[in-house]
Amino acid sequence: MTLRLAPGTAWADVLSRAIAVTPEVFAAGRLRSLFSGAWQDAGQPVTLHSPIDGSRLATRSRLDARTAALAVRDAADQHQQWSATWLPERRARVLAALEELSTQRDLLALLQVWEIGVPWPQACADVDRALDAVRWSVDQVERQLGDRDPLPGPVSNLASWHHPMSVLVHAELVQLLAGNAVIAKIPSQGGAVGLTIAHAIMARAGLPVTLLSGCGTELSPVLVRSREIGAVTSVGARSDGGDLAAALVDSGRRHIIEQDSGNAWGIWEFSQWDRLVGHLRTGFEYGKQHGTAYRRFVVQRKLVDRFLGAYLPVLKAVRFGHPLAVAAAGDSLPDLDYGPLISAATAAELRREVDEAINGGAVPLHRGSPEAGRFLDGQDTSAYVAPTALLVRPGRAGRRRPAGPFGPVDTIVVADTEDELLSEMNASDGAPVASLAVDDEDLAAKLARDVRAFRVGINHPRSRGERAEQPVGRDASWIGALAGGDHLVRAVTVGPGDRLNGNIPGGDRDPGHP
């Protein structure tokens, strides 16, 4: 069957819509940066490509550290004015931004499809989660703030490319609502155009936002260590988070550092296989590249045959390919499980790691064919990886390097005792999430207490949580203040007798209520 691009979804059409909505952010096809209250043309040009087919998208600016330092100082000046603004005015401006972001919801989602390769339903869900979470915060902010005040300086946000709206823009709008100016660095790997459009909408609403683009190794020291910064947030790779933590832990500065790692699902004394199947299928969203994806399954030996009977058909049914390819002009966009990885280089590295694991003794239980994907004729498919499952030996010799790259490659480990189950689930020394599939929920709760994860699900997967969810378990992947729901407002404000919840000296790592 020959596929074609859905009408109106070609990049030229999408870019034209973006330019029409926010012409101020473009200069001859190049994205501008936002600082000192204006859109600027500073920096060296860097070409952006789509992971979907390797095609050129646009050009972003690569700012230097000196320009970033100037932007931080100007953001601090904006912060002083904004922090003195009354809450009703802050709320009104955030609501104005939300209204326009909602109007441009489809454009923002389509930009995500091209820039980071996610299928259309997942891109829409990311935008919707962001908008819904901020609306919830607008309704709750008076209660959340109480007698708390904004931080002494702006919040600096360093985020990874996945979930640009529901993680980065959501956090910024709540930080603004709480009375802080915000600074955001565009992720190096993807999302530049959509984030620039979103920040233009926020700036038009009168919100004090700064948007910078550049190399992380050059800009991060400025965006983390500048004395004007009130707090630093980061979501990304563990290696980056470790460097940030080293710079911040003893600084006395507020910080929220979420580190991606190897999330594990433990299966022990379990029989509800139909229930598990649905969770396994949805786990392939974003090609398992995001921080809460499950890529490691630790299975009780006597259950391996039953687990594989449920698991392998899921892998064979997974659909991947070009997110905008349709058979006919009137067809809906495909509801794929995932599209490409974020880049061809990431895909090549992941394929190389799979080969190394097999050469080292891992057993391939399933290796999907790249030809099974849905693609346009002649399309560059170098960023795509088919679903793969490897049976690996217990112990560190059998573990894929938890630093990544992340993707649709699962490892399965066999455990004979509860201690082995926990040891293999804790292989990465802490993870954002973990889950246990155990029929006896009392036993599951007992095991969960020794799982090193920020959130532990029992017979269901866990997510990072944008509203009022509370963490359980123990974890080394989250450093600093907690940031879900009410915790985010507390983390970016100050109050009498301040004792924050989180993985910080004197903090409560397992709060019942903020």
C-alpha positions in Angstrom: 0.0 0.0 0.0 1.4 3.4 -1.1 1.2 6.1 1.6 1.2 9.8 1.3 1.5 12.8 3.6 -1.9 13.8 5.0 -3.1 17.1 3.4 -2.1 20.2 5.2 0.6 18.5 7.3 3.7 19.1 5.1 6.4 21.0 7.0 6.1 24.0 4.6 2.4 24.2 5.5 3.0 23.9 9.2 5.8 26.5 9.2 3.6 28.9 7.3 0.9 28.6 10.0 3.5 29.2 12.7 4.8 32.3 11.0 1.3 33.6 10.6 0.5 33.1 14.3 3.8 34.6 15.7 5.7 36.5 12.9 7.8 38.3 15.5 9.8 35.1 16.4 11.1 34.5 12.8 13.7 36.3 10.8 14.2 34.8 7.4 13.4 31.3 8.6 15.6 31.7 11.7 14.2 31.5 15.2 14.9 34.4 17.5 15.7 34.3 21.2 13.6 36.2 23.7 15.5 38.2 26.3 15.6 41.8 27.6 11.9 42.0 26.9 12.4 41.6 23.1 13.0 39.1 20.4 16.7 39.1 19.4 18.7 37.9 16.4 21.9 37.2 18.4 24.0 34.0 18.2 25.3 31.6 15.6 22.8 29.7 13.3 22.3 26.0 13.9 20.2 24.0 11.4 17.3 21.9 12.8 16.3 18.6 11.2 13.2 16.4 11.7 13.7 12.9 13.1 10.8 11.8 10.9 12.7 11.9 7.6 15.9 13.9 8.2 14.5 16.9 6.4 15.5 20.5 7.3 13.0 22.3 9.5 14.4 25.7 10.4 17.4 27.4 12.0 17.9 28.3 15.7 20.4 30.6 17.3 23.3 29.4 19.4 23.9 32.0 22.1 27.2 32.4 23.9 27.7 32.6 27.7 28.2 36.3 27.7 24.8 36.9 26.0 23.2 34.4 28.4 24.6 36.3 31.4 23.1 39.5 30.1 19.7 37.8 29.6 19.8 36.5 33.2 20.5 40.0 34.6 17.5 41.3 32.6 15.3 38.5 33.7 16.2 39.4 37.3 15.0 42.9 36.7 11.8 41.6 35.3 11.4 39.4 38.3 11.5 42.3 40.7 8.6 43.9 39.0 6.6 40.7 38.5 7.1 39.5 42.1 5.4 42.7 43.3 2.4 42.2 41.0 -0.8 41.2 42.8 -2.1 37.7 42.4 -5.3 38.6 40.5 -3.3 40.3 37.8 -0.9 37.4 37.6 -3.8 35.0 37.3 -5.4 37.1 34.6 -2.3 37.1 32.5 -1.7 33.4 32.9 -5.3 32.8 31.9 -4.9 35.0 28.8 -1.9 32.9 27.8 -3.8 29.7 28.4 -6.7 30.9 26.2 -4.4 31.6 23.2 -2.4 28.4 23.8 -5.7 26.5 23.7 -6.6 28.3 20.4 -3.3 27.1 18.9 -3.4 23.6 20.4 -3.5 21.8 17.1 -0.6 23.8 15.7 1.5 23.2 18.8 0.8 19.5 18.6 1.6 19.3 14.9 4.9 21.1 15.5 5.7 18.4 18.1 5.0 15.7 15.5 7.6 17.2 13.1 10.2 18.3 15.7 10.3 15.2 18.0 8.6 12.6 15.9 5.7 11.7 18.2 2.4 10.4 16.7 -0.4 12.9 16.6 -2.6 11.5 19.5 0.5 11.6 21.8 1.4 15.2 20.7 -2.2 16.3 21.4 -2.1 14.6 24.8 1.1 16.4 25.8 -0.4 19.8 25.0 -3.7 19.0 26.7 -2.0 17.7 29.9 -0.1 21.0 30.1 -3.2 23.2 29.7 -5.3 21.1 32.0 -2.6 21.0 34.7 -2.2 24.8 34.6 -5.9 25.4 34.8 -6.0 23.2 37.9 -3.2 25.4 39.4 -5.0 28.6 38.5 -8.0 27.2 40.5 -5.8 26.1 43.4 -3.2 28.9 43.6 -4.7 30.9 46.5 -4.8 27.9 48.7 -1.3 26.8 47.5 0.3 30.1 48.2 -1.2 31.0 51.5 1.2 33.5 53.1 4.1 32.4 50.8 6.1 34.8 48.6 8.0 34.5 45.3 11.7 33.6 45.3 14.3 36.3 45.3 15.2 35.7 41.7 13.9 34.1 38.5 13.5 30.4 38.0 15.9 28.8 35.5 14.5 25.8 33.6 16.6 23.3 31.8 14.6 20.5 30.2 15.0 17.6 27.9 13.2 17.4 24.6 10.3 15.0 25.5 7.0 16.4 26.8 7.9 20.1 25.9 4.5 21.3 26.9 3.4 19.1 29.8 6.8 19.3 31.5 8.5 22.6 30.6 5.7 25.0 29.6 3.4 23.7 32.4 6.1 24.3 35.0 6.9 27.8 33.7 3.3 28.9 33.8 2.9 27.7 37.4 6.1 29.4 38.4 4.8 32.6 36.8 1.5 32.2 38.6 3.5 32.0 41.9 5.1 35.3 41.2 8.4 34.4 39.5 9.9 35.5 36.2 11.1 32.4 34.3 14.1 31.6 32.0 13.9 28.5 29.7 16.7 27.0 27.6 15.5 25.3 24.4 16.5 21.6 24.4 19.3 20.9 22.0 17.7 17.8 20.4 14.2 19.0 19.5 11.1 21.2 20.1 12.6 24.6 19.3 9.9 25.9 17.0 7.0 24.8 19.1 8.5 26.1 22.3 9.3 29.4 20.6 5.7 29.8 19.5 4.4 29.0 23.0 6.8 31.5 24.6 5.7 34.2 22.1 2.1 33.6 23.2 3.1 33.8 26.9 5.1 37.1 26.2 2.1 38.6 24.4 0.1 38.0 27.5 2.5 40.2 29.5 4.3 37.3 31.2 8.0 37.9 32.1 9.6 35.0 30.1 13.1 34.6 28.7 13.8 31.9 26.1 17.4 31.1 25.2 19.0 28.6 22.8 22.5 27.3 22.8 24.9 24.6 23.8 24.2 23.2 27.3 27.9 23.0 28.3 28.3 26.7 27.5 25.0 28.0 28.8 24.4 25.8 31.8 27.1 27.3 34.1 25.4 30.7 33.6 21.8 29.4 34.0 22.7 27.4 37.1 25.4 29.4 39.0 24.5 33.1 38.3 23.8 34.9 41.6 20.6 36.4 40.2 18.9 32.9 39.8 16.3 32.0 42.5 15.9 28.4 41.6 17.0 25.8 39.0 14.8 23.0 37.5 16.1 20.2 35.3 14.6 17.2 33.7 16.9 15.0 31.7 19.7 12.5 31.6 21.3 11.3 34.8 24.8 12.4 33.7 23.5 16.0 33.3 21.6 15.8 36.5 24.6 14.6 38.4 26.7 17.6 37.2 23.9 20.0 38.2 23.5 18.4 41.6 27.2 18.7 42.3 27.0 22.4 41.5 23.8 23.1 43.5 23.6 20.8 46.6 25.9 22.9 48.7 24.9 26.2 47.1 21.8 26.8 49.2 19.9 27.6 46.0 16.5 25.9 45.4 16.7 23.1 42.9 14.5 20.5 41.3 16.4 17.8 39.4 14.6 14.9 37.8 17.0 12.4 36.2 15.9 9.8 33.6 17.0 6.3 34.4 16.1 2.6 34.0 12.5 2.1 35.2 11.7 -1.5 36.1 8.5 -3.6 36.3 8.6 -6.5 38.7 6.4 -9.5 38.2 6.0 -11.8 41.3 3.2 -14.2 42.3 1.0 -12.7 39.6 -1.9 -14.0 37.5 -3.8 -11.0 36.1 -2.3 -11.2 32.6 -5.1 -9.5 30.7 -4.8 -6.5 32.9 -1.0 -6.3 32.3 -1.3 -6.5 28.5 -3.0 -3.1 28.2 -0.3 -1.4 30.2 2.4 -3.1 28.1 1.0 -1.7 24.9 0.7 1.9 26.1 4.3 1.7 27.4 5.6 2.1 23.9 4.6 5.8 23.7 7.4 8.1 22.6 9.3 5.0 21.6 10.2 4.4 25.3 12.5 7.5 25.2 10.9 9.4 28.0 11.8 9.3 31.7 8.8 7.2 32.9 9.0 4.4 30.3 9.5 0.8 31.4 12.3 -0.8 29.6 13.2 -3.5 32.2 11.1 -6.4 33.3 12.1 -8.6 36.3 10.1 -11.8 36.2 9.7 -14.6 38.7 11.2 -17.8 37.1 8.0 -19.8 37.4 6.0 -17.1 35.6 8.4 -16.5 32.7 6.3 -18.7 30.3 3.0 -16.9 31.2 4.7 -13.5 31.0 6.1 -14.2 27.6 2.7 -15.5 26.5 1.2 -12.1 27.3 4.2 -9.9 26.4 5.4 -11.2 23.0 2.1 -10.8 21.2 2.1 -7.1 22.3 5.5 -6.6 20.7 4.4 -8.1 17.5 1.3 -5.9 17.4 3.2 -2.6 18.0 2.8 -0.1 15.2 5.5 2.4 14.3 6.4 4.6 11.4 5.9 8.0 9.8 3.3 9.8 12.1 1.7 11.8 9.2 1.5 9.1 6.5 -2.0 8.1 5.3 -3.3 5.9 2.6 -5.9 8.4 1.3 -6.4 12.1 1.6 -9.5 11.8 3.8 -7.9 9.3 6.3 -7.3 10.2 9.9 -3.7 10.5 11.0 -2.4 7.1 12.1 -2.7 6.1 15.7 0.8 4.6 16.0 2.5 3.4 19.2 5.6 5.5 18.3 7.5 7.2 15.5 11.2 7.7 15.1 13.8 8.1 17.8 14.9 11.7 18.4 17.7 11.3 15.9 19.4 8.9 13.5 22.5 9.0 15.6 20.5 7.9 18.7 18.9 5.1 16.7 22.3 3.9 15.4 23.7 3.9 19.0 20.8 1.9 20.3 21.1 -0.7 17.5 24.8 -0.9 18.3 24.1 -1.5 22.0 21.6 -4.3 21.1 24.3 -6.0 19.0 26.8 -5.7 21.8 24.4 -7.2 24.3 23.6 -10.2 22.1 27.4 -10.7 21.4 27.8 -10.6 25.2 25.3 -13.3 25.9 21.8 -11.7 25.8 19.2 -13.9 24.1 17.0 -12.1 21.5 13.4 -13.0 22.3 12.0 -10.7 19.6 13.6 -8.5 17.0 11.0 -6.5 15.0 11.7 -5.8 11.3 12.2 -2.2 10.2 10.2 -3.1 7.1 7.1 -3.6 9.3 6.9 0.2 9.8 4.5 2.5 7.9 6.7 4.7 5.7 6.5 6.9 2.6 8.2 5.6 -0.5 11.9 6.5 -0.5 11.7 8.0 3.0 14.8 8.2 5.1 14.1 5.7 7.9 17.5 5.9 9.7 16.0 7.2 13.0 13.5 4.3 13.4 14.1 1.2 15.6 11.7 -1.8 15.6 10.6 -3.2 19.0 13.2 -5.6 20.5 13.3 -7.7 23.6 16.4 -9.3 25.1 16.6 -11.9 27.9 19.7 -10.9 29.9 21.6 -12.6 32.7 21.0 -11.4 36.3 23.8 -9.3 37.7 25.6 -6.2 36.3 27.2 -8.1 33.4 23.8 -8.6 31.9 22.5 -5.1 32.2 22.3 -2.5 29.5 24.0 0.7 30.4 21.3 2.7 32.3 22.5 6.0 30.8 20.9 5.1 27.5 20.2 5.7 24.8 16.6 5.0 25.6 14.3 3.4 23.0 11.9 0.5 22.2 14.3 -2.1 23.5 13.3 -4.1 26.6 15.4 -6.3 28.8 13.9 -9.2 30.7 15.6 -10.7 33.8 14.7 -13.8 35.7 14.5 -13.7 39.5 14.3 -16.7 41.9 13.8 -14.8 45.2 12.3 -11.6 46.5 15.8 -10.3 47.2 16.8 -11.0 43.6 13.7 -9.3 42.4 14.5 -6.1 44.3 18.1 -6.2 43.4 17.4 -6.3 39.7 14.6 -3.7 39.9 17.1 -1.4 41.7 19.8 -2.0 39.1 20.1 1.7 38.1 20.4 2.9 41.7 17.1 4.9 41.6 14.5 5.6 39.0 11.7 8.1 38.4 9.0 5.3 38.5 8.7 1.6 39.1 5.8 -0.9 39.2 5.0 -4.2 40.8 2.6 -6.8 39.4 1.7 -8.8 42.4 -1.7 -10.4 43.2 -1.4 -9.9 47.0 -1.3 -6.2 47.4 -0.1 -6.5 51.0 3.0 -8.3 49.7 3.3 -5.7 46.9 3.3 -2.9 49.4 6.0 -4.7 51.5 8.2 -5.1 48.4 7.5 -1.5 47.3 9.1 -0.1 50.4 12.5 -1.4 49.2 12.2 -0.3 45.6 14.4 2.7 44.8 11.9 4.8 42.8 10.3 8.1 43.1 6.9 6.6 42.5 5.9 3.0 42.8 2.8 1.6 41.1 1.1 -1.6 42.3 -0.5 -3.5 39.4 -0.5 -0.3 37.3 2.2 2.0 35.8 3.2 5.2 37.5 3.8 8.6 35.9 5.7 11.7 37.1 2.4 13.3 38.3 1.5 16.9 37.6 -1.2 17.5 40.2 -1.6 16.2 43.8 0.0 12.8 43.6 2.4 11.8 46.4 5.6 9.9 46.0 6.3 6.6 47.7 9.3 4.3 47.8 13.0 5.4 47.9 14.9 7.0 45.1 18.1 8.6 44.0 16.7 9.9 40.6 15.1 13.0 42.2 17.4 15.6 43.8 16.0 18.7 45.5 12.5 19.8 46.2 9.4 17.8 45.0 7.5 19.4 42.2 4.2 17.6 41.5 1.0 19.5 42.2 1.1 21.6 45.4 4.8 20.8 45.8 5.7 22.8 42.7 4.3 26.0 44.1 6.0 25.4 47.5 9.3 24.7 45.7 9.3 28.1 43.9 8.1 30.2 46.8 9.3 31.1 50.3 7.4 31.2 53.6 7.7 31.3 57.3 9.4 28.3 58.9 10.2 26.9 55.4 10.7 23.2 55.3 10.4 21.8 51.8 9.4 18.3 50.9 12.0 16.5 48.8 15.4 14.8 48.6 17.1 17.7 50.4 18.8 18.2 53.8 16.0 18.5 56.4 13.3 17.8 53.8 10.5 15.2 54.1 11.1 12.6 51.4 7.8 10.9 51.9 5.2 13.6 52.6 1.6 12.8 53.2 0.4 16.3 52.4 2.4 19.4 51.6 
